Each structure stands twice: as structure tokens, then as C-alpha cells.
Amino acid sequence: MYKIIVTNSFSISMLPPTDKMGVLVEFRPISAETVRSWCNQNNVDVVSAIGHADTARIVSGLLGVELPANRISVKMTGMESLVVAHIQAVDCLRGRRHCQRGRRWNSGR
């Protein structure tokens, strides 16, 4: 089963240990619709690594995929994809229960 980890941040400490050759990291902008289709495929295990409940709720709503708040340490093995949800929420203060106004998926474009 293939794994997709959805998070709202990235750190180089998430990368697998490497030899002297290092590791290649690629960042590509993708739409919420693309992520949604990946998550809804058969044989895909979707793991939330979003630590805050409000952020998880916003990302879940944008993707149409249930992603609970799940504060975990991510250590990639090279056999999964990491989706970093870069959310820009206008008029949304941290701690609000609902953030409907102004939320949008930032595809990096």
C-alpha cells in the first residue's frame, strides 16, 4: 500500500538518512483537486501529520478528505509522498473554531 502523508510544514529532518550522495527533494505546486484524487485512490494510505485541530479541519474541508489533528514526527523512507498543505487564511485568527471566510489552497503558483 502506498502512503501519502499530509502535513502543513516541512523540515529537512523529515528526510531519510542518506549516504554521501545525499537526497533529491522536489517541490511542485499541485491543486487541492489533484491531492483529493490521489487520496481517494485504492491502495493508498493517507496519514495526517497536521498538529492543530483547526488547521486539520481547514485542510480536510479543502481536500474533502477526513484528516484528524495528529501531531507526529515524520521520518520519510522514500516509499511515500509528502503533501505540504500551504494554507493562506485571510481574516482567520489562530484559535477560531471555524475559518470559512477567506480560506484557500495555495498551490505555490
C-alpha positions as CSV (number, residue, x, y, z in Angstrom):
1,M,0.0,0.0,0.0
2,Y,1.3,3.4,-1.0
3,K,1.4,6.1,1.7
4,I,0.6,9.8,1.4
5,I,1.5,12.0,4.4
6,V,-0.4,15.3,4.5
7,T,1.2,18.0,6.7
8,N,1.3,21.7,6.9
9,S,5.0,22.1,7.4
10,F,8.3,20.7,6.1
11,S,11.7,20.2,7.8
12,I,14.8,18.6,6.4
13,S,14.8,16.3,9.4
14,M,11.9,14.5,7.8
15,L,14.2,13.2,5.1
16,P,15.6,9.7,5.3
17,P,19.2,9.1,6.2
18,T,21.4,9.2,3.2
19,D,24.9,8.2,2.1
20,K,27.4,10.8,0.9
21,M,25.4,11.3,-2.3
22,G,22.5,13.0,-0.5
23,V,18.9,13.0,-1.4
24,L,17.0,14.8,-4.1
25,V,13.9,16.8,-2.9
26,E,11.4,18.2,-5.4
27,F,8.7,20.7,-4.6
28,R,5.9,21.0,-7.1
29,P,2.7,23.1,-6.9
30,I,-0.4,20.9,-7.1
31,S,-4.0,21.7,-6.8
32,A,-6.3,20.6,-4.0
33,E,-8.3,18.6,-6.6
34,T,-5.2,16.6,-7.5
35,V,-4.4,15.8,-3.9
36,R,-8.1,14.8,-3.4
37,S,-7.9,12.4,-6.3
38,W,-4.7,10.9,-5.0
39,C,-6.2,10.4,-1.6
40,N,-9.3,8.7,-3.0
41,Q,-7.4,6.0,-5.0
42,N,-7.5,2.4,-3.9
43,N,-4.4,1.1,-2.1
44,V,-3.5,4.5,-0.7
45,D,-3.0,5.0,3.0
46,V,-3.5,8.7,3.8
47,V,-1.8,9.8,7.1
48,S,-2.4,13.2,8.7
49,A,0.7,14.9,10.3
50,I,-1.2,18.1,11.0
51,G,-0.7,19.1,14.6
52,H,-3.5,21.6,15.2
53,A,-7.2,20.7,15.1
54,D,-8.3,24.0,13.4
55,T,-5.7,23.5,10.7
56,A,-6.6,19.9,10.2
57,R,-10.3,20.9,9.9
58,I,-9.5,23.5,7.2
59,V,-7.3,21.2,5.2
60,S,-9.9,18.4,5.4
61,G,-12.6,20.8,4.1
62,L,-10.4,21.9,1.2
63,L,-9.5,18.4,0.2
64,G,-12.7,16.6,1.0
65,V,-10.7,14.0,2.9
66,E,-11.0,13.4,6.7
67,L,-7.7,14.4,8.3
68,P,-7.7,14.4,12.0
69,A,-5.2,16.5,14.0
70,N,-2.2,14.3,14.5
71,R,0.9,15.7,16.0
72,I,3.5,13.2,14.9
73,S,7.2,13.2,13.9
74,V,7.6,12.4,10.2
75,K,10.6,10.4,9.0
76,M,10.3,9.6,5.4
77,T,11.6,6.3,4.0
78,G,11.4,7.2,0.3
79,M,8.4,5.0,-0.3
80,E,5.8,7.7,0.2
81,S,4.7,11.1,-0.9
82,L,4.6,14.1,1.4
83,V,2.0,16.7,0.6
84,V,2.6,20.0,2.4
85,A,-0.6,22.0,2.6
86,H,0.3,25.6,2.5
87,I,-2.8,27.4,3.6
88,Q,-3.4,31.1,3.5
89,A,-6.3,32.1,5.6
90,V,-7.5,35.7,5.3
91,D,-9.4,37.0,8.4
92,C,-8.7,33.8,10.2
93,L,-7.1,34.1,13.7
94,R,-5.5,31.2,15.3
95,G,-7.8,29.5,17.8
96,R,-11.1,30.2,16.0
97,R,-13.3,27.2,15.7
98,H,-14.4,27.8,12.2
99,C,-12.5,29.6,9.5
100,Q,-14.7,29.6,6.4
101,R,-14.1,33.2,5.2
102,G,-11.1,33.7,3.0
103,R,-9.6,30.3,3.2
104,R,-7.8,29.0,0.1
105,W,-5.4,26.3,-1.0
106,N,-2.1,27.8,-2.1
107,S,-0.8,25.7,-4.9
108,G,2.5,27.6,-4.8
109,R,1.8,29.5,-8.0
